Amino acid sequence: MVAIRRKRITLPSSTLDSDTNSCSTSTAVEKGHFVVYSAGQKRFVLPLEYLKKEIVMELFNLAEEEFGLPGNGLLIFPCDATFMEYVIALIKRKPSKDVEKALILSVASSRCSSSNLYQHETSQQLPIWSF
């Protein structure tokens, strides 16, 4: 006699949105994406193509300087969530190289704080958004 067992499929409890505040490393992401966290541990799921962007690479460099290499698997950028949302919005607009370089300069000087970015932008008149 053959015993038939039912197999149960379980779905992860959290979603793939960038709005998820969970800091769990066990949450799977869609193929072709990677996960980073802001300094406040807000989760961002980004496409792998963002790894080609200079600003993202600069954020990785800053993260390594600030936190070292991650031992627990979490990639934490030394930025607040507002700044990360700003960077993502800018990347989606496909900025010119000059705009991207201006943002990189502001990141290096302000260390990823969105309030410092605003102060830096107004005092130096850097063109951040391109239209």
ZAPA-173309 format. One record per residue (C-alpha): residue number from 1; x, y, z. Coordinates in Angstrom, 3 decimals. Example, Ala and Ser with C-alpha at 12.3 -4.5 7.8 and 13.67 -1.06 7.14 Angstrom:
2
guse = 1 x = 12.300 y = -4.500 z = 7.800
guse = 2 x = 13.670 y = -1.060 z = 7.140
//
This chain:
131
guse = 1 x = 0.000 y = 0.000 z = 0.000
guse = 2 x = 1.314 y = 3.430 z = -0.948
guse = 3 x = 0.833 y = 6.341 z = 1.395
guse = 4 x = 0.139 y = 9.665 z = -0.271
guse = 5 x = 1.240 y = 12.771 z = 1.559
guse = 6 x = 0.048 y = 16.261 z = 0.887
guse = 7 x = 2.711 y = 18.823 z = 0.292
guse = 8 x = 2.037 y = 22.287 z = 1.551
guse = 9 x = 3.347 y = 25.373 z = -0.187
guse = 10 x = 4.012 y = 28.261 z = 2.140
guse = 11 x = 4.565 y = 31.787 z = 0.974
guse = 12 x = 6.837 y = 34.239 z = 2.762
guse = 13 x = 4.917 y = 36.530 z = 5.091
guse = 14 x = 6.540 y = 39.757 z = 3.923
guse = 15 x = 6.303 y = 41.325 z = 0.482
guse = 16 x = 8.909 y = 42.446 z = -2.016
guse = 17 x = 7.991 y = 46.130 z = -1.717
guse = 18 x = 10.545 y = 48.740 z = -0.831
guse = 19 x = 8.139 y = 49.808 z = 1.939
guse = 20 x = 8.790 y = 46.720 z = 4.071
guse = 21 x = 10.426 y = 47.620 z = 7.362
guse = 22 x = 11.469 y = 44.065 z = 8.194
guse = 23 x = 15.149 y = 43.363 z = 8.656
guse = 24 x = 14.881 y = 39.604 z = 8.087
guse = 25 x = 17.508 y = 37.930 z = 5.935
guse = 26 x = 15.242 y = 34.964 z = 5.220
guse = 27 x = 12.825 y = 36.901 z = 2.995
guse = 28 x = 13.329 y = 35.918 z = -0.618
guse = 29 x = 13.466 y = 38.537 z = -3.340
guse = 30 x = 12.575 y = 38.356 z = -6.978
guse = 31 x = 15.294 y = 37.138 z = -9.330
guse = 32 x = 17.333 y = 40.022 z = -10.690
guse = 33 x = 17.013 y = 42.135 z = -7.528
guse = 34 x = 19.015 y = 42.794 z = -4.374
guse = 35 x = 18.114 y = 44.163 z = -0.959
guse = 36 x = 19.673 y = 47.047 z = 0.937
guse = 37 x = 18.612 y = 48.733 z = 4.144
guse = 38 x = 18.717 y = 52.374 z = 5.150
guse = 39 x = 20.371 y = 53.381 z = 8.405
guse = 40 x = 16.910 y = 53.239 z = 9.993
guse = 41 x = 16.556 y = 49.636 z = 8.712
guse = 42 x = 13.958 y = 50.381 z = 6.041
guse = 43 x = 14.180 y = 47.674 z = 3.390
guse = 44 x = 14.683 y = 48.539 z = -0.295
guse = 45 x = 14.466 y = 45.943 z = -3.076
guse = 46 x = 16.412 y = 47.230 z = -6.075
guse = 47 x = 17.012 y = 45.817 z = -9.563
guse = 48 x = 20.518 y = 44.498 z = -10.249
guse = 49 x = 20.900 y = 47.063 z = -13.048
guse = 50 x = 21.235 y = 49.727 z = -10.321
guse = 51 x = 24.657 y = 48.232 z = -9.538
guse = 52 x = 25.875 y = 49.922 z = -12.728
guse = 53 x = 25.011 y = 53.360 z = -11.335
guse = 54 x = 27.869 y = 55.385 z = -9.881
guse = 55 x = 25.718 y = 56.696 z = -7.042
guse = 56 x = 24.849 y = 53.163 z = -5.883
guse = 57 x = 28.498 y = 52.141 z = -6.028
guse = 58 x = 29.404 y = 55.227 z = -3.986
guse = 59 x = 26.789 y = 54.242 z = -1.385
guse = 60 x = 28.372 y = 50.774 z = -1.220
guse = 61 x = 31.791 y = 52.389 z = -0.666
guse = 62 x = 30.416 y = 54.611 z = 2.091
guse = 63 x = 28.698 y = 51.630 z = 3.711
guse = 64 x = 31.955 y = 49.674 z = 3.707
guse = 65 x = 33.814 y = 52.634 z = 5.249
guse = 66 x = 31.176 y = 53.110 z = 7.935
guse = 67 x = 30.143 y = 49.546 z = 8.787
guse = 68 x = 32.801 y = 47.297 z = 7.247
guse = 69 x = 31.847 y = 44.199 z = 5.308
guse = 70 x = 28.526 y = 42.720 z = 6.446
guse = 71 x = 28.937 y = 39.557 z = 8.482
guse = 72 x = 25.227 y = 38.899 z = 8.862
guse = 73 x = 24.314 y = 39.324 z = 5.199
guse = 74 x = 22.531 y = 42.676 z = 5.564
guse = 75 x = 23.693 y = 45.499 z = 3.319
guse = 76 x = 23.108 y = 48.711 z = 5.246
guse = 77 x = 23.685 y = 52.050 z = 3.551
guse = 78 x = 24.601 y = 54.934 z = 5.878
guse = 79 x = 21.601 y = 56.940 z = 4.622
guse = 80 x = 18.152 y = 57.693 z = 5.902
guse = 81 x = 15.118 y = 56.274 z = 4.084
guse = 82 x = 14.180 y = 59.664 z = 2.629
guse = 83 x = 17.550 y = 59.989 z = 0.943
guse = 84 x = 17.329 y = 56.434 z = -0.441
guse = 85 x = 13.883 y = 57.201 z = -1.884
guse = 86 x = 15.370 y = 60.345 z = -3.442
guse = 87 x = 18.231 y = 58.381 z = -5.015
guse = 88 x = 15.815 y = 55.779 z = -6.411
guse = 89 x = 13.545 y = 58.485 z = -7.840
guse = 90 x = 16.549 y = 60.159 z = -9.440
guse = 91 x = 17.810 y = 56.906 z = -10.982
guse = 92 x = 14.349 y = 56.241 z = -12.434
guse = 93 x = 14.532 y = 59.637 z = -14.189
guse = 94 x = 17.770 y = 58.543 z = -15.908
guse = 95 x = 19.890 y = 61.546 z = -14.958
guse = 96 x = 22.750 y = 62.882 z = -17.021
guse = 97 x = 26.288 y = 62.051 z = -15.894
guse = 98 x = 26.706 y = 65.623 z = -14.620
guse = 99 x = 23.626 y = 65.347 z = -12.400
guse = 100 x = 24.768 y = 61.962 z = -11.111
guse = 101 x = 28.236 y = 63.361 z = -10.339
guse = 102 x = 26.675 y = 66.322 z = -8.500
guse = 103 x = 24.694 y = 63.914 z = -6.340
guse = 104 x = 27.815 y = 61.850 z = -5.647
guse = 105 x = 29.644 y = 65.007 z = -4.547
guse = 106 x = 26.781 y = 65.929 z = -2.252
guse = 107 x = 26.734 y = 62.395 z = -0.810
guse = 108 x = 30.446 y = 62.506 z = -0.089
guse = 109 x = 30.167 y = 65.882 z = 1.623
guse = 110 x = 26.935 y = 65.295 z = 3.534
guse = 111 x = 27.323 y = 61.585 z = 4.394
guse = 112 x = 23.843 y = 60.702 z = 3.063
guse = 113 x = 21.638 y = 62.874 z = 5.247
guse = 114 x = 18.671 y = 64.220 z = 3.307
guse = 115 x = 18.566 y = 67.383 z = 5.426
guse = 116 x = 22.266 y = 68.000 z = 4.776
guse = 117 x = 21.691 y = 67.313 z = 1.070
guse = 118 x = 19.057 y = 70.052 z = 0.971
guse = 119 x = 21.346 y = 72.502 z = 2.795
guse = 120 x = 24.235 y = 71.618 z = 0.490
guse = 121 x = 22.070 y = 71.987 z = -2.614
guse = 122 x = 20.776 y = 75.423 z = -1.611
guse = 123 x = 24.135 y = 76.777 z = -0.495
guse = 124 x = 26.108 y = 75.531 z = -3.511
guse = 125 x = 23.331 y = 75.639 z = -6.131
guse = 126 x = 24.076 y = 72.118 z = -7.375
guse = 127 x = 21.713 y = 70.876 z = -10.110
guse = 128 x = 20.367 y = 67.627 z = -8.661
guse = 129 x = 17.134 y = 67.077 z = -10.606
guse = 130 x = 17.272 y = 67.130 z = -14.372
guse = 131 x = 14.228 y = 67.829 z = -16.500
//
